[in-house]
Amino acid sequence: MSTQMLDCLGLKCPQPTLKVTVMATKMKPGDVLEVAADCGTFEKDIRDWCGRSKKTLLWIKDEGGGKKKAQIKF
């Protein structure tokens, strides 16, 4: 099990979700992906993506200044 980081700061919808989708192909069961993004729709988009992909959203944190971090378990 490993934790990977994905920096999506400065990217706008749908780019953060697309980058998460690409990373998902490299993840193994039990791995965790931590994503940082400042896209206005990131929280809704990542919740929807996890639901569609049947991945577990561990948490989303508001980092201030429009930045958010999320952890997804594969």
PDB file of N, CA, C, O and CB in Angstrom:
ATOM      1  N   MET A   1       0.848  -1.177   0.000  1.00  0.00           N
ATOM      2  CA  MET A   1       0.000   0.000   0.000  1.00  0.00           C
ATOM      3  C   MET A   1       0.892   1.239   0.000  1.00  0.00           C
ATOM      4  O   MET A   1       1.840   1.325   0.781  1.00  0.00           O
ATOM      5  CB  MET A   1      -0.964  -0.001   1.224  1.00  0.00           C
ATOM      6  N   SER A   2       0.589   2.192  -0.872  1.00  0.00           N
ATOM      7  CA  SER A   2       1.367   3.420  -0.935  1.00  0.00           C
ATOM      8  C   SER A   2       0.429   4.612  -1.048  1.00  0.00           C
ATOM      9  O   SER A   2      -0.748   4.470  -1.378  1.00  0.00           O
ATOM     10  CB  SER A   2       2.353   3.387  -2.121  1.00  0.00           C
ATOM     11  N   THR A   3       0.975   5.788  -0.767  1.00  0.00           N
ATOM     12  CA  THR A   3       0.238   7.037  -0.922  1.00  0.00           C
ATOM     13  C   THR A   3       0.911   7.850  -2.011  1.00  0.00           C
ATOM     14  O   THR A   3       2.113   8.109  -1.960  1.00  0.00           O
ATOM     15  CB  THR A   3       0.174   7.835   0.417  1.00  0.00           C
ATOM     16  N   GLN A   4       0.129   8.244  -2.983  1.00  0.00           N
ATOM     17  CA  GLN A   4       0.615   9.065  -4.093  1.00  0.00           C
ATOM     18  C   GLN A   4       0.012  10.463  -3.961  1.00  0.00           C
ATOM     19  O   GLN A   4      -1.112  10.622  -3.485  1.00  0.00           O
ATOM     20  CB  GLN A   4       0.249   8.423  -5.480  1.00  0.00           C
ATOM     21  N   MET A   5       0.766  11.467  -4.383  1.00  0.00           N
ATOM     22  CA  MET A   5       0.298  12.850  -4.351  1.00  0.00           C
ATOM     23  C   MET A   5       0.037  13.308  -5.779  1.00  0.00           C
ATOM     24  O   MET A   5       0.785  12.958  -6.692  1.00  0.00           O
ATOM     25  CB  MET A   5       1.332  13.783  -3.645  1.00  0.00           C
ATOM     26  N   LEU A   6      -1.022  14.091  -5.974  1.00  0.00           N
ATOM     27  CA  LEU A   6      -1.354  14.639  -7.281  1.00  0.00           C
ATOM     28  C   LEU A   6      -1.678  16.118  -7.106  1.00  0.00           C
ATOM     29  O   LEU A   6      -2.644  16.474  -6.430  1.00  0.00           O
ATOM     30  CB  LEU A   6      -2.550  13.870  -7.936  1.00  0.00           C
ATOM     31  N   ASP A   7      -0.868  16.974  -7.715  1.00  0.00           N
ATOM     32  CA  ASP A   7      -1.047  18.420  -7.625  1.00  0.00           C
ATOM     33  C   ASP A   7      -1.833  18.901  -8.836  1.00  0.00           C
ATOM     34  O   ASP A   7      -1.342  18.869  -9.964  1.00  0.00           O
ATOM     35  CB  ASP A   7       0.322  19.150  -7.532  1.00  0.00           C
ATOM     36  N   CYS A   8      -3.056  19.344  -8.588  1.00  0.00           N
ATOM     37  CA  CYS A   8      -3.905  19.860  -9.659  1.00  0.00           C
ATOM     38  C   CYS A   8      -4.193  21.346  -9.456  1.00  0.00           C
ATOM     39  O   CYS A   8      -5.153  21.878 -10.014  1.00  0.00           O
ATOM     40  CB  CYS A   8      -5.221  19.070  -9.727  1.00  0.00           C
ATOM     41  N   LEU A   9      -3.367  22.008  -8.666  1.00  0.00           N
ATOM     42  CA  LEU A   9      -3.559  23.439  -8.422  1.00  0.00           C
ATOM     43  C   LEU A   9      -3.388  24.202  -9.731  1.00  0.00           C
ATOM     44  O   LEU A   9      -2.462  23.943 -10.500  1.00  0.00           O
ATOM     45  CB  LEU A   9      -2.562  23.962  -7.347  1.00  0.00           C
ATOM     46  N   GLY A  10      -4.285  25.135  -9.966  1.00  0.00           N
ATOM     47  CA  GLY A  10      -4.235  25.947 -11.169  1.00  0.00           C
ATOM     48  C   GLY A  10      -4.988  25.350 -12.341  1.00  0.00           C
ATOM     49  O   GLY A  10      -5.181  26.020 -13.355  1.00  0.00           O
ATOM     50  N   LEU A  11      -5.416  24.107 -12.219  1.00  0.00           N
ATOM     51  CA  LEU A  11      -6.173  23.461 -13.298  1.00  0.00           C
ATOM     52  C   LEU A  11      -7.664  23.697 -13.098  1.00  0.00           C
ATOM     53  O   LEU A  11      -8.146  23.728 -11.966  1.00  0.00           O
ATOM     54  CB  LEU A  11      -5.870  21.940 -13.354  1.00  0.00           C
ATOM     55  N   LYS A  12      -8.376  23.860 -14.174  1.00  0.00           N
ATOM     56  CA  LYS A  12      -9.817  24.085 -14.110  1.00  0.00           C
ATOM     57  C   LYS A  12     -10.566  22.855 -14.617  1.00  0.00           C
ATOM     58  O   LYS A  12     -10.026  22.037 -15.362  1.00  0.00           O
ATOM     59  CB  LYS A  12     -10.211  25.331 -14.931  1.00  0.00           C
ATOM     60  N   CYS A  13     -11.822  22.750 -14.190  1.00  0.00           N
ATOM     61  CA  CYS A  13     -12.688  21.647 -14.567  1.00  0.00           C
ATOM     62  C   CYS A  13     -12.685  21.474 -16.082  1.00  0.00           C
ATOM     63  O   CYS A  13     -12.805  22.465 -16.802  1.00  0.00           O
ATOM     64  CB  CYS A  13     -14.116  21.879 -14.052  1.00  0.00           C
ATOM     65  N   PRO A  14     -12.556  20.281 -16.575  1.00  0.00           N
ATOM     66  CA  PRO A  14     -12.555  18.971 -15.926  1.00  0.00           C
ATOM     67  C   PRO A  14     -11.159  18.393 -15.699  1.00  0.00           C
ATOM     68  O   PRO A  14     -11.029  17.210 -15.385  1.00  0.00           O
ATOM     69  CB  PRO A  14     -13.356  18.011 -16.745  1.00  0.00           C
ATOM     70  N   GLN A  15     -10.113  19.210 -15.855  1.00  0.00           N
ATOM     71  CA  GLN A  15      -8.747  18.685 -15.791  1.00  0.00           C
ATOM     72  C   GLN A  15      -8.393  17.942 -14.502  1.00  0.00           C
ATOM     73  O   GLN A  15      -7.774  16.882 -14.590  1.00  0.00           O
ATOM     74  CB  GLN A  15      -7.795  19.800 -15.969  1.00  0.00           C
ATOM     75  N   PRO A  16      -8.753  18.440 -13.293  1.00  0.00           N
ATOM     76  CA  PRO A  16      -8.406  17.666 -12.090  1.00  0.00           C
ATOM     77  C   PRO A  16      -9.005  16.255 -12.104  1.00  0.00           C
ATOM     78  O   PRO A  16      -8.330  15.289 -11.748  1.00  0.00           O
ATOM     79  CB  PRO A  16      -8.879  18.407 -10.844  1.00  0.00           C
ATOM     80  N   THR A  17     -10.255  16.140 -12.507  1.00  0.00           N
ATOM     81  CA  THR A  17     -10.898  14.829 -12.554  1.00  0.00           C
ATOM     82  C   THR A  17     -10.243  13.934 -13.602  1.00  0.00           C
ATOM     83  O   THR A  17     -10.072  12.737 -13.373  1.00  0.00           O
ATOM     84  CB  THR A  17     -12.394  14.978 -12.849  1.00  0.00           C
ATOM     85  N   LEU A  18      -9.881  14.496 -14.731  1.00  0.00           N
ATOM     86  CA  LEU A  18      -9.204  13.715 -15.768  1.00  0.00           C
ATOM     87  C   LEU A  18      -7.851  13.211 -15.275  1.00  0.00           C
ATOM     88  O   LEU A  18      -7.477  12.074 -15.559  1.00  0.00           O
ATOM     89  CB  LEU A  18      -9.021  14.556 -17.042  1.00  0.00           C
ATOM     90  N   LYS A  19      -7.112  14.045 -14.537  1.00  0.00           N
ATOM     91  CA  LYS A  19      -5.816  13.622 -13.994  1.00  0.00           C
ATOM     92  C   LYS A  19      -5.991  12.516 -12.950  1.00  0.00           C
ATOM     93  O   LYS A  19      -5.177  11.594 -12.881  1.00  0.00           O
ATOM     94  CB  LYS A  19      -5.079  14.823 -13.371  1.00  0.00           C
ATOM     95  N   VAL A  20      -7.046  12.604 -12.143  1.00  0.00           N
ATOM     96  CA  VAL A  20      -7.346  11.548 -11.170  1.00  0.00           C
ATOM     97  C   VAL A  20      -7.650  10.249 -11.919  1.00  0.00           C
ATOM     98  O   VAL A  20      -7.204   9.177 -11.510  1.00  0.00           O
ATOM     99  CB  VAL A  20      -8.548  11.954 -10.252  1.00  0.00           C
ATOM    100  N   THR A  21      -8.398  10.341 -13.000  1.00  0.00           N
ATOM    101  CA  THR A  21      -8.736   9.158 -13.796  1.00  0.00           C
ATOM    102  C   THR A  21      -7.481   8.496 -14.360  1.00  0.00           C
ATOM    103  O   THR A  21      -7.374   7.270 -14.347  1.00  0.00           O
ATOM    104  CB  THR A  21      -9.688   9.537 -14.938  1.00  0.00           C
ATOM    105  N   VAL A  22      -6.545   9.282 -14.848  1.00  0.00           N
ATOM    106  CA  VAL A  22      -5.283   8.741 -15.367  1.00  0.00           C
ATOM    107  C   VAL A  22      -4.490   8.072 -14.242  1.00  0.00           C
ATOM    108  O   VAL A  22      -3.956   6.978 -14.422  1.00  0.00           O
ATOM    109  CB  VAL A  22      -4.439   9.864 -16.029  1.00  0.00           C
ATOM    110  N   MET A  23      -4.415   8.728 -13.084  1.00  0.00           N
ATOM    111  CA  MET A  23      -3.687   8.152 -11.937  1.00  0.00           C
ATOM    112  C   MET A  23      -4.333   6.858 -11.475  1.00  0.00           C
ATOM    113  O   MET A  23      -3.638   5.953 -11.012  1.00  0.00           O
ATOM    114  CB  MET A  23      -3.633   9.153 -10.771  1.00  0.00           C
ATOM    115  N   ALA A  24      -5.650   6.756 -11.592  1.00  0.00           N
ATOM    116  CA  ALA A  24      -6.377   5.566 -11.136  1.00  0.00           C
ATOM    117  C   ALA A  24      -5.873   4.312 -11.840  1.00  0.00           C
ATOM    118  O   ALA A  24      -5.906   3.226 -11.260  1.00  0.00           O
ATOM    119  CB  ALA A  24      -7.883   5.733 -11.377  1.00  0.00           C
ATOM    120  N   THR A  25      -5.410   4.443 -13.070  1.00  0.00           N
ATOM    121  CA  THR A  25      -4.911   3.277 -13.806  1.00  0.00           C
ATOM    122  C   THR A  25      -3.597   2.762 -13.222  1.00  0.00           C
ATOM    123  O   THR A  25      -3.206   1.622 -13.473  1.00  0.00           O
ATOM    124  CB  THR A  25      -4.720   3.627 -15.283  1.00  0.00           C
ATOM    125  N   LYS A  26      -2.918   3.602 -12.443  1.00  0.00           N
ATOM    126  CA  LYS A  26      -1.614   3.237 -11.862  1.00  0.00           C
ATOM    127  C   LYS A  26      -1.727   2.785 -10.410  1.00  0.00           C
ATOM    128  O   LYS A  26      -0.751   2.318  -9.823  1.00  0.00           O
ATOM    129  CB  LYS A  26      -0.656   4.415 -11.951  1.00  0.00           C
ATOM    130  N   MET A  27      -2.916   2.925  -9.833  1.00  0.00           N
ATOM    131  CA  MET A  27      -3.112   2.626  -8.418  1.00  0.00           C
ATOM    132  C   MET A  27      -3.490   1.163  -8.229  1.00  0.00           C
ATOM    133  O   MET A  27      -4.128   0.552  -9.086  1.00  0.00           O
ATOM    134  CB  MET A  27      -4.192   3.538  -7.817  1.00  0.00           C
ATOM    135  N   LYS A  28      -3.080   0.612  -7.079  1.00  0.00           N
ATOM    136  CA  LYS A  28      -3.403  -0.769  -6.726  1.00  0.00           C
ATOM    137  C   LYS A  28      -4.413  -0.756  -5.572  1.00  0.00           C
ATOM    138  O   LYS A  28      -4.526   0.242  -4.861  1.00  0.00           O
ATOM    139  CB  LYS A  28      -2.108  -1.570  -6.333  1.00  0.00           C
ATOM    140  N   PRO A  29      -5.141  -1.855  -5.385  1.00  0.00           N
ATOM    141  CA  PRO A  29      -6.075  -1.911  -4.256  1.00  0.00           C
ATOM    142  C   PRO A  29      -5.354  -1.603  -2.939  1.00  0.00           C
ATOM    143  O   PRO A  29      -4.289  -2.152  -2.658  1.00  0.00           O
ATOM    144  CB  PRO A  29      -6.749  -3.300  -4.183  1.00  0.00           C
ATOM    145  N   GLY A  30      -5.943  -0.730  -2.151  1.00  0.00           N
ATOM    146  CA  GLY A  30      -5.364  -0.337  -0.877  1.00  0.00           C
ATOM    147  C   GLY A  30      -4.532   0.928  -0.957  1.00  0.00           C
ATOM    148  O   GLY A  30      -4.262   1.549   0.072  1.00  0.00           O
ATOM    149  N   ASP A  31      -4.114   1.329  -2.164  1.00  0.00           N
ATOM    150  CA  ASP A  31      -3.350   2.569  -2.323  1.00  0.00           C
ATOM    151  C   ASP A  31      -4.234   3.773  -2.018  1.00  0.00           C
ATOM    152  O   ASP A  31      -5.460   3.695  -2.093  1.00  0.00           O
ATOM    153  CB  ASP A  31      -2.770   2.677  -3.753  1.00  0.00           C
ATOM    154  N   VAL A  32      -3.591   4.887  -1.674  1.00  0.00           N
ATOM    155  CA  VAL A  32      -4.292   6.135  -1.381  1.00  0.00           C
ATOM    156  C   VAL A  32      -3.752   7.223  -2.303  1.00  0.00           C
ATOM    157  O   VAL A  32      -2.541   7.347  -2.487  1.00  0.00           O
ATOM    158  CB  VAL A  32      -4.126   6.539   0.121  1.00  0.00           C
ATOM    159  N   LEU A  33      -4.645   7.999  -2.872  1.00  0.00           N
ATOM    160  CA  LEU A  33      -4.271   9.130  -3.710  1.00  0.00           C
ATOM    161  C   LEU A  33      -4.708  10.399  -3.003  1.00  0.00           C
ATOM    162  O   LEU A  33      -5.883  10.561  -2.674  1.00  0.00           O
ATOM    163  CB  LEU A  33      -4.907   9.027  -5.131  1.00  0.00           C
ATOM    164  N   GLU A  34      -3.760  11.300  -2.770  1.00  0.00           N
ATOM    165  CA  GLU A  34      -4.076  12.599  -2.180  1.00  0.00           C
ATOM    166  C   GLU A  34      -3.991  13.643  -3.280  1.00  0.00           C
ATOM    167  O   GLU A  34      -2.970  13.764  -3.957  1.00  0.00           O
ATOM    168  CB  GLU A  34      -3.111  12.945  -0.994  1.00  0.00           C
ATOM    169  N   VAL A  35      -5.069  14.394  -3.452  1.00  0.00           N
ATOM    170  CA  VAL A  35      -5.182  15.354  -4.543  1.00  0.00           C
ATOM    171  C   VAL A  35      -5.352  16.759  -3.965  1.00  0.00           C
ATOM    172  O   VAL A  35      -6.169  16.975  -3.070  1.00  0.00           O
ATOM    173  CB  VAL A  35      -6.371  14.994  -5.479  1.00  0.00           C
ATOM    174  N   ALA A  36      -4.576  17.706  -4.483  1.00  0.00           N
ATOM    175  CA  ALA A  36      -4.735  19.118  -4.140  1.00  0.00           C
ATOM    176  C   ALA A  36      -5.267  19.836  -5.369  1.00  0.00           C
ATOM    177  O   ALA A  36      -4.745  19.657  -6.469  1.00  0.00           O
ATOM    178  CB  ALA A  36      -3.384  19.752  -3.653  1.00  0.00           C
ATOM    179  N   ALA A  37      -6.309  20.652  -5.188  1.00  0.00           N
ATOM    180  CA  ALA A  37      -6.905  21.370  -6.321  1.00  0.00           C
ATOM    181  C   ALA A  37      -7.535  22.667  -5.825  1.00  0.00           C
ATOM    182  O   ALA A  37      -7.881  22.805  -4.651  1.00  0.00           O
ATOM    183  CB  ALA A  37      -7.966  20.488  -7.045  1.00  0.00           C
ATOM    184  N   ASP A  38      -7.674  23.608  -6.749  1.00  0.00           N
ATOM    185  CA  ASP A  38      -8.330  24.869  -6.409  1.00  0.00           C
ATOM    186  C   ASP A  38      -9.446  25.219  -7.389  1.00  0.00           C
ATOM    187  O   ASP A  38      -9.896  26.364  -7.447  1.00  0.00           O
ATOM    188  CB  ASP A  38      -7.310  25.992  -6.372  1.00  0.00           C
ATOM    189  N   CYS A  39      -9.879  24.245  -8.141  1.00  0.00           N
ATOM    190  CA  CYS A  39     -11.004  24.401  -9.058  1.00  0.00           C
ATOM    191  C   CYS A  39     -12.291  24.557  -8.230  1.00  0.00           C
ATOM    192  O   CYS A  39     -12.484  23.843  -7.246  1.00  0.00           O
ATOM    193  CB  CYS A  39     -11.106  23.174 -10.042  1.00  0.00           C
ATOM    194  N   GLY A  40     -13.148  25.469  -8.620  1.00  0.00           N
ATOM    195  CA  GLY A  40     -14.369  25.737  -7.860  1.00  0.00           C
ATOM    196  C   GLY A  40     -15.311  24.556  -7.727  1.00  0.00           C
ATOM    197  O   GLY A  40     -16.079  24.482  -6.767  1.00  0.00           O
ATOM    198  N   THR A  41     -15.266  23.628  -8.676  1.00  0.00           N
ATOM    199  CA  THR A  41     -16.186  22.487  -8.642  1.00  0.00           C
ATOM    200  C   THR A  41     -15.490  21.199  -8.187  1.00  0.00           C
ATOM    201  O   THR A  41     -16.073  20.118  -8.277  1.00  0.00           O
ATOM    202  CB  THR A  41     -16.807  22.278 -10.022  1.00  0.00           C
ATOM    203  N   PHE A  42     -14.257  21.307  -7.701  1.00  0.00           N
ATOM    204  CA  PHE A  42     -13.485  20.111  -7.371  1.00  0.00           C
ATOM    205  C   PHE A  42     -14.192  19.197  -6.375  1.00  0.00           C
ATOM    206  O   PHE A  42     -14.251  17.987  -6.592  1.00  0.00           O
ATOM    207  CB  PHE A  42     -12.146  20.510  -6.818  1.00  0.00           C
ATOM    208  N   GLU A  43     -14.727  19.748  -5.295  1.00  0.00           N
ATOM    209  CA  GLU A  43     -15.349  18.895  -4.274  1.00  0.00           C
ATOM    210  C   GLU A  43     -16.506  18.083  -4.858  1.00  0.00           C
ATOM    211  O   GLU A  43     -16.575  16.872  -4.651  1.00  0.00           O
ATOM    212  CB  GLU A  43     -15.850  19.748  -3.098  1.00  0.00           C
ATOM    213  N   LYS A  44     -17.405  18.734  -5.580  1.00  0.00           N
ATOM    214  CA  LYS A  44     -18.529  18.018  -6.187  1.00  0.00           C
ATOM    215  C   LYS A  44     -18.028  17.015  -7.220  1.00  0.00           C
ATOM    216  O   LYS A  44     -18.499  15.879  -7.270  1.00  0.00           O
ATOM    217  CB  LYS A  44     -19.515  19.006  -6.839  1.00  0.00           C
ATOM    218  N   ASP A  45     -17.074  17.439  -8.042  1.00  0.00           N
ATOM    219  CA  ASP A  45     -16.556  16.564  -9.096  1.00  0.00           C
ATOM    220  C   ASP A  45     -15.906  15.312  -8.524  1.00  0.00           C
ATOM    221  O   ASP A  45     -16.121  14.215  -9.039  1.00  0.00           O
ATOM    222  CB  ASP A  45     -15.551  17.316  -9.958  1.00  0.00           C
ATOM    223  N   ILE A  46     -15.114  15.459  -7.467  1.00  0.00           N
ATOM    224  CA  ILE A  46     -14.392  14.304  -6.918  1.00  0.00           C
ATOM    225  C   ILE A  46     -15.357  13.375  -6.184  1.00  0.00           C
ATOM    226  O   ILE A  46     -15.178  12.157  -6.199  1.00  0.00           O
ATOM    227  CB  ILE A  46     -13.263  14.768  -5.964  1.00  0.00           C
ATOM    228  N   ARG A  47     -16.382  13.948  -5.538  1.00  0.00           N
ATOM    229  CA  ARG A  47     -17.409  13.098  -4.904  1.00  0.00           C
ATOM    230  C   ARG A  47     -18.141  12.273  -5.967  1.00  0.00           C
ATOM    231  O   ARG A  47     -18.362  11.074  -5.794  1.00  0.00           O
ATOM    232  CB  ARG A  47     -18.427  13.967  -4.099  1.00  0.00           C
ATOM    233  N   ASP A  48     -18.510  12.924  -7.056  1.00  0.00           N
ATOM    234  CA  ASP A  48     -19.196  12.224  -8.151  1.00  0.00           C
ATOM    235  C   ASP A  48     -18.291  11.154  -8.763  1.00  0.00           C
ATOM    236  O   ASP A  48     -18.741  10.040  -9.033  1.00  0.00           O
ATOM    237  CB  ASP A  48     -19.642  13.227  -9.238  1.00  0.00           C
ATOM    238  N   TRP A  49     -17.022  11.487  -8.983  1.00  0.00           N
ATOM    239  CA  TRP A  49     -16.075  10.542  -9.577  1.00  0.00           C
ATOM    240  C   TRP A  49     -15.931   9.303  -8.691  1.00  0.00           C
ATOM    241  O   TRP A  49     -15.948   8.176  -9.186  1.00  0.00           O
ATOM    242  CB  TRP A  49     -14.699  11.213  -9.790  1.00  0.00           C
ATOM    243  N   CYS A  50     -15.789   9.514  -7.388  1.00  0.00           N
ATOM    244  CA  CYS A  50     -15.648   8.378  -6.461  1.00  0.00           C
ATOM    245  C   CYS A  50     -16.891   7.498  -6.495  1.00  0.00           C
ATOM    246  O   CYS A  50     -16.785   6.272  -6.471  1.00  0.00           O
ATOM    247  CB  CYS A  50     -15.394   8.878  -5.019  1.00  0.00           C
ATOM    248  N   GLY A  51     -18.061   8.112  -6.551  1.00  0.00           N
ATOM    249  CA  GLY A  51     -19.300   7.337  -6.623  1.00  0.00           C
ATOM    250  C   GLY A  51     -19.379   6.497  -7.892  1.00  0.00           C
ATOM    251  O   GLY A  51     -19.737   5.320  -7.850  1.00  0.00           O
ATOM    252  N   ARG A  52     -19.042   7.112  -9.015  1.00  0.00           N
ATOM    253  CA  ARG A  52     -19.081   6.394 -10.299  1.00  0.00           C
ATOM    254  C   ARG A  52     -18.024   5.297 -10.366  1.00  0.00           C
ATOM    255  O   ARG A  52     -18.257   4.226 -10.927  1.00  0.00           O
ATOM    256  CB  ARG A  52     -18.882   7.371 -11.461  1.00  0.00           C
ATOM    257  N   SER A  53     -16.856   5.578  -9.784  1.00  0.00           N
ATOM    258  CA  SER A  53     -15.720   4.649  -9.876  1.00  0.00           C
ATOM    259  C   SER A  53     -15.687   3.623  -8.745  1.00  0.00           C
ATOM    260  O   SER A  53     -14.842   2.729  -8.729  1.00  0.00           O
ATOM    261  CB  SER A  53     -14.426   5.426  -9.879  1.00  0.00           C
ATOM    262  N   LYS A  54     -16.615   3.764  -7.804  1.00  0.00           N
ATOM    263  CA  LYS A  54     -16.682   2.871  -6.644  1.00  0.00           C
ATOM    264  C   LYS A  54     -15.382   2.889  -5.836  1.00  0.00           C
ATOM    265  O   LYS A  54     -14.884   1.850  -5.402  1.00  0.00           O
ATOM    266  CB  LYS A  54     -16.991   1.443  -7.098  1.00  0.00           C
ATOM    267  N   LYS A  55     -14.849   4.101  -5.648  1.00  0.00           N
ATOM    268  CA  LYS A  55     -13.669   4.315  -4.809  1.00  0.00           C
ATOM    269  C   LYS A  55     -14.126   5.023  -3.551  1.00  0.00           C
ATOM    270  O   LYS A  55     -15.160   5.691  -3.548  1.00  0.00           O
ATOM    271  CB  LYS A  55     -12.562   5.141  -5.556  1.00  0.00           C
ATOM    272  N   THR A  56     -13.356   4.879  -2.480  1.00  0.00           N
ATOM    273  CA  THR A  56     -13.723   5.462  -1.197  1.00  0.00           C
ATOM    274  C   THR A  56     -13.077   6.829  -1.033  1.00  0.00           C
ATOM    275  O   THR A  56     -11.853   6.955  -1.058  1.00  0.00           O
ATOM    276  CB  THR A  56     -13.314   4.537  -0.047  1.00  0.00           C
ATOM    277  N   LEU A  57     -13.907   7.848  -0.865  1.00  0.00           N
ATOM    278  CA  LEU A  57     -13.411   9.180  -0.560  1.00  0.00           C
ATOM    279  C   LEU A  57     -13.192   9.238   0.947  1.00  0.00           C
ATOM    280  O   LEU A  57     -14.151   9.247   1.718  1.00  0.00           O
ATOM    281  CB  LEU A  57     -14.407  10.302  -1.049  1.00  0.00           C
ATOM    282  N   LEU A  58     -11.931   9.276   1.364  1.00  0.00           N
ATOM    283  CA  LEU A  58     -11.618   9.264   2.791  1.00  0.00           C
ATOM    284  C   LEU A  58     -11.930  10.600   3.444  1.00  0.00           C
ATOM    285  O   LEU A  58     -12.523  10.639   4.522  1.00  0.00           O
ATOM    286  CB  LEU A  58     -10.156   8.913   3.007  1.00  0.00           C
ATOM    287  N   TRP A  59     -11.535  11.703   2.798  1.00  0.00           N
ATOM    288  CA  TRP A  59     -11.846  13.031   3.316  1.00  0.00           C
ATOM    289  C   TRP A  59     -11.576  14.107   2.279  1.00  0.00           C
ATOM    290  O   TRP A  59     -10.834  13.907   1.317  1.00  0.00           O
ATOM    291  CB  TRP A  59     -11.041  13.309   4.574  1.00  0.00           C
ATOM    292  N   ILE A  60     -12.206  15.260   2.507  1.00  0.00           N
ATOM    293  CA  ILE A  60     -11.927  16.482   1.762  1.00  0.00           C
ATOM    294  C   ILE A  60     -11.716  17.576   2.797  1.00  0.00           C
ATOM    295  O   ILE A  60     -12.530  17.751   3.703  1.00  0.00           O
ATOM    296  CB  ILE A  60     -13.094  16.845   0.750  1.00  0.00           C
ATOM    297  N   LYS A  61     -10.607  18.317   2.654  1.00  0.00           N
ATOM    298  CA  LYS A  61     -10.312  19.416   3.568  1.00  0.00           C
ATOM    299  C   LYS A  61     -10.244  20.723   2.794  1.00  0.00           C
ATOM    300  O   LYS A  61      -9.700  20.786   1.691  1.00  0.00           O
ATOM    301  CB  LYS A  61      -8.989  19.165   4.326  1.00  0.00           C
ATOM    302  N   ASP A  62     -10.809  21.766   3.397  1.00  0.00           N
ATOM    303  CA  ASP A  62     -10.677  23.104   2.840  1.00  0.00           C
ATOM    304  C   ASP A  62      -9.389  23.685   3.397  1.00  0.00           C
ATOM    305  O   ASP A  62      -9.252  23.857   4.608  1.00  0.00           O
ATOM    306  CB  ASP A  62     -11.922  24.011   3.182  1.00  0.00           C
ATOM    307  N   GLU A  63      -8.447  23.987   2.515  1.00  0.00           N
ATOM    308  CA  GLU A  63      -7.140  24.506   2.908  1.00  0.00           C
ATOM    309  C   GLU A  63      -7.118  26.028   2.926  1.00  0.00           C
ATOM    310  O   GLU A  63      -6.084  26.628   3.220  1.00  0.00           O
ATOM    311  CB  GLU A  63      -6.066  23.986   1.969  1.00  0.00           C
ATOM    312  N   GLY A  64      -8.242  26.656   2.618  1.00  0.00           N
ATOM    313  CA  GLY A  64      -8.311  28.113   2.564  1.00  0.00           C
ATOM    314  C   GLY A  64      -7.890  28.642   1.200  1.00  0.00           C
ATOM    315  O   GLY A  64      -7.167  27.973   0.460  1.00  0.00           O
ATOM    316  N   GLY A  65      -8.340  29.825   0.879  1.00  0.00           N
ATOM    317  CA  GLY A  65      -7.997  30.450  -0.385  1.00  0.00           C
ATOM    318  C   GLY A  65      -8.504  29.691  -1.597  1.00  0.00           C
ATOM    319  O   GLY A  65      -7.941  29.816  -2.684  1.00  0.00           O
ATOM    320  N   GLY A  66      -9.557  28.909  -1.428  1.00  0.00           N
ATOM    321  CA  GLY A  66     -10.111  28.139  -2.534  1.00  0.00           C
ATOM    322  C   GLY A  66      -9.430  26.802  -2.766  1.00  0.00           C
ATOM    323  O   GLY A  66      -9.847  26.032  -3.631  1.00  0.00           O
ATOM    324  N   LYS A  67      -8.377  26.520  -1.992  1.00  0.00           N
ATOM    325  CA  LYS A  67      -7.659  25.250  -2.155  1.00  0.00           C
ATOM    326  C   LYS A  67      -8.313  24.160  -1.326  1.00  0.00           C
ATOM    327  O   LYS A  67      -8.750  24.393  -0.199  1.00  0.00           O
ATOM    328  CB  LYS A  67      -6.179  25.403  -1.756  1.00  0.00           C
ATOM    329  N   LYS A  68      -8.373  22.974  -1.897  1.00  0.00           N
ATOM    330  CA  LYS A  68      -8.916  21.807  -1.194  1.00  0.00           C
ATOM    331  C   LYS A  68      -7.992  20.628  -1.402  1.00  0.00           C
ATOM    332  O   LYS A  68      -7.296  20.532  -2.413  1.00  0.00           O
ATOM    333  CB  LYS A  68     -10.349  21.469  -1.683  1.00  0.00           C
ATOM    334  N   LYS A  69      -7.997  19.735  -0.434  1.00  0.00           N
ATOM    335  CA  LYS A  69      -7.275  18.475  -0.555  1.00  0.00           C
ATOM    336  C   LYS A  69      -8.262  17.359  -0.332  1.00  0.00           C
ATOM    337  O   LYS A  69      -9.185  17.481   0.474  1.00  0.00           O
ATOM    338  CB  LYS A  69      -6.091  18.386   0.450  1.00  0.00           C
ATOM    339  N   ALA A  70      -8.066  16.266  -1.052  1.00  0.00           N
ATOM    340  CA  ALA A  70      -8.926  15.095  -0.911  1.00  0.00           C
ATOM    341  C   ALA A  70      -8.054  13.856  -0.887  1.00  0.00           C
ATOM    342  O   ALA A  70      -6.998  13.818  -1.518  1.00  0.00           O
ATOM    343  CB  ALA A  70      -9.970  15.017  -2.059  1.00  0.00           C
ATOM    344  N   GLN A  71      -8.500  12.837  -0.153  1.00  0.00           N
ATOM    345  CA  GLN A  71      -7.843  11.543  -0.169  1.00  0.00           C
ATOM    346  C   GLN A  71      -8.828  10.494  -0.644  1.00  0.00           C
ATOM    347  O   GLN A  71      -9.965  10.418  -0.177  1.00  0.00           O
ATOM    348  CB  GLN A  71      -7.286  11.184   1.225  1.00  0.00           C
ATOM    349  N   ILE A  72      -8.359   9.682  -1.593  1.00  0.00           N
ATOM    350  CA  ILE A  72      -9.175   8.633  -2.189  1.00  0.00           C
ATOM    351  C   ILE A  72      -8.473   7.304  -1.972  1.00  0.00           C
ATOM    352  O   ILE A  72      -7.277   7.176  -2.233  1.00  0.00           O
ATOM    353  CB  ILE A  72      -9.424   8.896  -3.705  1.00  0.00           C
ATOM    354  N   LYS A  73      -9.220   6.311  -1.493  1.00  0.00           N
ATOM    355  CA  LYS A  73      -8.664   4.971  -1.302  1.00  0.00           C
ATOM    356  C   LYS A  73      -9.093   4.069  -2.445  1.00  0.00           C
ATOM    357  O   LYS A  73     -10.266   4.021  -2.817  1.00  0.00           O
ATOM    358  CB  LYS A  73      -9.110   4.376   0.053  1.00  0.00           C
ATOM    359  N   PHE A  74      -8.134   3.365  -2.986  1.00  0.00           N
ATOM    360  CA  PHE A  74      -8.405   2.453  -4.104  1.00  0.00           C
ATOM    361  C   PHE A  74      -8.509   1.027  -3.632  1.00  0.00           C
ATOM    362  O   PHE A  74      -8.735   0.125  -4.438  1.00  0.00           O
ATOM    363  CB  PHE A  74      -7.324   2.563  -5.165  1.00  0.00           C
TER     364      PHE A  74
END
